[in-house]
Amino acid sequence: MTVDTLSIPITEKQHFIYPQFGTVNENDSLYLFGYNVHRHTIDVFNLTGKKYTSTIPLERQGPNGIPELISFAPASLDSVYIMSTYQISLVNQLGTVKDKVMINLPTSPIKSHNSDEAFFWIEKNESIHYSKKHNTLYGLYHSMEYDMCDKRRYKEEELISGIDLNKNQMLRLPAAYPIDKRNDSYGFASSLYMSWDGDSLIYNFRHDPNIYIYDLNRDKTDIFDGRSRYTKNSANPINWSQCDDVSLKMDHSMISVNFERIIRDPYRKLSYRFHRKELPENGNVQDYIFSDKKLFISIFDNGMAKTGEMIIDSRPYPSHVSFAGKDGLYVSAPSGENTLSFHVFKVYLTEGDRNQYEFINN
């Protein structure tokens, strides 16, 4: 693995980190779309050309109103789906709303969508996913029947939802909490992450090392071993009686091992996953911040077999702001100065790894 640095000059109008982001490959270039929370805009950067290119202005009211941005998914340079609590809007590069669908309301026109039963949702700083092939937006199926402290919530078998824009219909996909963790409370550590690779939904959980891949074509889920050699592989549960204690759940998340989402690299046919080590057993949670937790990266081949795992100890990366591109794995490396900076990790297979990779694909 080698690491290069990409830096793009910015002004006071842009951010040096974008926790809410999306990417588009177009015109032989990789573009980053980042939500500018202070200006309620989406800033666009050409990472291949190493330059800021444009800003999509968003209005809060009126015919082009986007009252809030919870998540978004760029479909092209001129098409961005923006999710608010009660609507999903399609905007162009001028910020003009070209289409809109109401969600999470009793009057929603989406078929099979009962807002009393569940919301179409996504966790903070996570992205809804747009599938151009299926013309479908994917997010979480967020139960409105069972709250976070209701044991029935963790028995659900379909945690992912989709909005089919062709049929104007809500879909549910099979994704369930790990069997050995359905009877206990894990607070914020039970968060679900998802990513996509063609017709494969890849999902995993913050408190669980395994990787789950649901194939839409086969209607089957495969489970892959993602256990770490260097950290714990599960968080400890908390008492159900403390399930509503936000402060305790934040401390619990800090103390515990944290597995992050899978990042699929179609250029090298690899997958990456960051995770953060649990704190020492005698450590005082008040003495740490999240970036103090030791960061590891695991690398998986095209058959989802782990080929490597190493500690990333050079700096406190905000590893959740990361994505794959033609040049490698981009990881945000903010300097706090007038640049948008990324470190680009480039992974090279050894001959032994390459032979294994070719064997798997044959």
C-alpha angles and dihedrals in degrees: 000000000000129000127219128183126233117193127179121189114242137181131222087275093068133058129242089219131031112197089181108056147139136191136221130191110213137144090012089298136107113231127197119210113197129183112234100209095189095053099030091234138119113237117208125207131184101222093184091052091038095230145108108251112178150329127238107216116216125203122210097209141025130043090323093042120148101177093189139355114227096162140338142198123204112217096181139339089280101036127064126167111214122194122209124172095271106018145039114212131193110215132182127220090278092056092250113149106235097176138002138191125191117230139181093027131111086237095052111136091216112115118236090016112129109176091194088061102040146342127230097241149155134202120257113282091010123114132236110229127233118205110201091190093057097026086228135136116217129203140135127306097230112196117229091181098062123039124216091271096051111103091212090068091069093053092065114124099197112053098156124074134188136196111219103210093194095054095027088230138133117236132196124212128201110258121137139177114264110278093237092054102047097093099050136065118241100172114211090350090078093071116139122222127194139189135168139232111184106296093350123100109208116197139166141166133244093235098041130069097207125101122220124202121189115196111210092202096051095033088224136123122218122196122214129196110246100165118152124234093208109041141038114281100217141033119239115249123248126223115275087229088065096045093110095049103108095185092051091048091052091051090046091053090050093050095046134076110265122207115197132208125292116257113206117211108200092180095063097021089238135124128214133201130183121206135177125226122241117256120261112278091242093044122119109230090214090064094061141064122205095258088058090070111102111258124219132183124208122198123207128193127228090279090051093249112144111249099175148359127192141164118254102210105152097094142347098271120194086229095182088072096071138113141164126257139167091275096049142273110338114211121182112249105180116194096188088237133099097297139087101223136188133177110222113212113205116197120202122194117229117227091260091051091047092053090050091048093051091047092053092051093049 
